[in-house]
């Protein structure tokens, strides 16, 4: 069984990889997703669990689906 922290770290790594592949900084992504850069950075580091709305905004900016990030 994988604990919540491990999952959050995994999701954060996927987000970081996708963000870098799109050539975006954390600030640029956060601005486009209408969230603070601090909040986004915490999500990417696996420290915060984003709401469904926040995740939808982030994956929209990255041209992904939530499943691309949340898959096991």
Protein Blocks (a to p, Z undefined) as FASTA:
>chain_A
ZZfklmmmmmmmmmmmmmmmnopafklmmmmnopafklmmmmmnopaccdfklmmmmmmm
nopafklmmpZZ
